[in-house]
Amino acid sequence: MKKCILLVFAALLSVQLMAQRVPSDKKAAISAGVLMGGGGLVGADFEFMPAEHFSFELGAGLPSFGAGLNYHFKPYINSSMLSVVYWHQGFGQSYTQSLVGPVYTYRAPKIFQCQIGFGFKVENGPAATQDLINTDFMLLYSIGVYFPL
Protein backbone atom coordinates (compact mmCIF):
# COMPACT_ATOMS: atom_id res chain seq x y z
CA MET A 1 0.00 0.00 0.00
CA LYS A 2 2.83 2.40 0.85
CA LYS A 3 4.50 1.70 -2.50
CA CYS A 4 1.24 2.42 -4.32
CA ILE A 5 0.79 5.75 -2.52
CA LEU A 6 4.38 6.76 -3.22
CA LEU A 7 4.00 5.80 -6.89
CA VAL A 8 0.85 7.93 -7.26
CA PHE A 9 2.55 10.82 -5.46
CA ALA A 10 5.62 10.61 -7.73
CA ALA A 11 3.47 10.45 -10.88
CA LEU A 12 1.43 13.50 -9.87
CA LEU A 13 4.56 15.42 -8.96
CA SER A 14 6.29 14.64 -12.27
CA VAL A 15 3.20 15.60 -14.28
CA GLN A 16 2.92 18.81 -12.29
CA LEU A 17 6.51 19.82 -12.86
CA MET A 18 6.23 19.29 -16.64
CA ALA A 19 2.81 20.90 -17.13
CA GLN A 20 2.48 24.41 -18.48
CA ARG A 21 0.34 26.80 -16.50
CA VAL A 22 -1.51 29.97 -17.28
CA PRO A 23 -0.44 32.30 -14.46
CA SER A 24 -3.16 33.92 -12.40
CA ASP A 25 -2.70 37.43 -11.05
CA LYS A 26 -5.21 36.68 -8.26
CA LYS A 27 -3.90 36.44 -4.69
CA ALA A 28 -6.73 34.46 -3.07
CA ALA A 29 -8.83 31.38 -3.75
CA ILE A 30 -11.81 29.52 -2.37
CA SER A 31 -11.94 25.75 -2.60
CA ALA A 32 -14.79 23.40 -1.73
CA GLY A 33 -15.26 19.66 -1.82
CA VAL A 34 -15.29 16.32 -0.06
CA LEU A 35 -13.03 16.02 3.02
CA MET A 36 -11.97 19.68 2.80
CA GLY A 37 -12.11 22.23 5.58
CA GLY A 38 -10.20 20.10 8.07
CA GLY A 39 -11.37 16.74 6.80
CA GLY A 40 -15.12 17.23 7.22
CA LEU A 41 -17.62 15.30 5.13
CA VAL A 42 -17.95 18.42 2.97
CA GLY A 43 -16.06 21.64 3.52
CA ALA A 44 -14.49 24.78 2.13
CA ASP A 45 -11.17 26.58 2.47
CA PHE A 46 -10.15 30.20 1.96
CA GLU A 47 -6.55 30.69 0.80
CA PHE A 48 -4.59 33.95 0.75
CA MET A 49 -1.18 34.47 -0.88
CA PRO A 50 0.70 37.37 0.83
CA ALA A 51 4.06 36.59 -0.85
CA GLU A 52 5.27 34.77 -3.95
CA HIS A 53 5.08 30.99 -3.51
CA PHE A 54 3.63 31.18 0.04
CA SER A 55 0.01 31.16 1.14
CA PHE A 56 -2.12 30.55 4.21
CA GLU A 57 -5.45 28.77 4.30
CA LEU A 58 -8.31 28.45 6.78
CA GLY A 59 -11.29 26.18 6.35
CA ALA A 60 -14.38 24.70 7.91
CA GLY A 61 -16.42 21.61 7.17
CA LEU A 62 -19.21 19.45 8.55
CA PRO A 63 -18.05 19.02 11.38
CA SER A 64 -14.42 20.15 11.26
CA PHE A 65 -12.02 23.01 10.80
CA GLY A 66 -8.45 23.31 9.60
CA ALA A 67 -5.54 25.57 8.71
CA GLY A 68 -2.44 25.30 6.58
CA LEU A 69 0.79 26.94 5.48
CA ASN A 70 1.39 26.34 1.76
CA TYR A 71 4.38 26.50 -0.58
CA HIS A 72 3.33 26.85 -4.25
CA PHE A 73 5.65 25.44 -6.94
CA LYS A 74 4.92 28.49 -9.12
CA PRO A 75 4.42 32.08 -7.86
CA TYR A 76 0.65 32.14 -8.43
CA ILE A 77 -2.46 30.87 -6.69
CA ASN A 78 -3.54 28.30 -9.30
CA SER A 79 -0.37 26.21 -9.00
CA SER A 80 0.09 22.97 -7.09
CA MET A 81 1.61 23.12 -3.63
CA LEU A 82 3.08 21.40 -0.62
CA SER A 83 1.48 22.20 2.73
CA VAL A 84 1.73 21.65 6.44
CA VAL A 85 -1.85 21.34 7.70
CA TYR A 86 -3.81 21.07 10.93
CA TRP A 87 -7.14 19.17 10.84
CA HIS A 88 -9.55 19.25 13.80
CA GLN A 89 -12.32 16.70 13.24
CA GLY A 90 -15.53 17.11 15.22
CA PHE A 91 -16.84 19.41 17.95
CA GLY A 92 -17.92 18.80 21.54
CA GLN A 93 -18.94 15.19 22.15
CA SER A 94 -18.53 14.38 18.43
CA TYR A 95 -14.84 15.45 18.45
CA THR A 96 -12.73 12.51 17.27
CA GLN A 97 -9.17 13.74 16.69
CA SER A 98 -6.72 16.46 15.69
CA LEU A 99 -3.97 15.83 13.12
CA VAL A 100 -0.89 17.68 11.86
CA GLY A 101 1.06 16.71 8.75
CA PRO A 102 2.35 17.39 5.24
CA VAL A 103 0.14 17.16 2.15
CA TYR A 104 0.57 17.60 -1.59
CA THR A 105 -2.22 19.44 -3.41
CA TYR A 106 -2.50 19.02 -7.16
CA ARG A 107 -4.28 21.88 -8.90
CA ALA A 108 -5.32 21.59 -12.52
CA PRO A 109 -5.05 24.83 -14.54
CA LYS A 110 -8.76 25.44 -13.92
CA ILE A 111 -11.23 24.32 -11.25
CA PHE A 112 -10.13 20.77 -10.18
CA GLN A 113 -7.90 20.00 -7.20
CA CYS A 114 -7.07 16.96 -5.11
CA GLN A 115 -4.92 16.47 -2.05
CA ILE A 116 -3.00 13.58 -0.50
CA GLY A 117 -0.68 13.38 2.47
CA PHE A 118 -0.45 12.02 5.98
CA GLY A 119 -1.14 13.28 9.47
CA PHE A 120 0.22 12.55 12.89
CA LYS A 121 -2.32 12.52 15.68
CA VAL A 122 -2.05 15.40 18.14
CA GLU A 123 -5.04 14.55 20.32
CA ASN A 124 -7.94 12.09 20.67
CA GLY A 125 -11.44 13.33 21.38
CA PRO A 126 -14.36 11.79 23.28
CA ALA A 127 -15.85 10.27 20.09
CA ALA A 128 -12.63 8.44 19.14
CA THR A 129 -13.10 4.71 18.68
CA GLN A 130 -10.58 2.21 20.00
CA ASP A 131 -9.18 1.77 16.47
CA LEU A 132 -8.57 5.53 16.21
CA ILE A 133 -7.01 5.67 19.66
CA ASN A 134 -4.51 2.96 18.67
CA THR A 135 -3.59 4.75 15.40
CA ASP A 136 -0.98 7.52 15.51
CA PHE A 137 -0.68 8.07 11.74
CA MET A 138 -3.45 8.61 9.15
CA LEU A 139 -3.82 9.22 5.42
CA LEU A 140 -5.15 12.71 4.63
CA TYR A 141 -6.91 13.27 1.31
CA SER A 142 -9.60 15.41 -0.30
CA ILE A 143 -11.04 16.22 -3.71
CA GLY A 144 -12.90 19.27 -4.95
CA VAL A 145 -12.90 22.50 -6.92
CA TYR A 146 -11.16 25.83 -6.49
CA PHE A 147 -11.86 29.35 -7.72
CA PRO A 148 -9.22 32.15 -7.74
CA LEU A 149 -10.58 35.43 -6.37
Secondary structure, DSSP 8 states (H G I E B T S, - for coil): -HHHHHHHHHHHHHHHHH---------EEEEEEET-TTT-SEEEEEEEEEETTEEEEEEEETTEEEEEEEEESSSSTTS-EEEEEEEEE--GGG--EEEEEEEEEEE-SSSEEEEEEEEEEEEE-TT--HHHHT--EEEEEEEEEEEE-
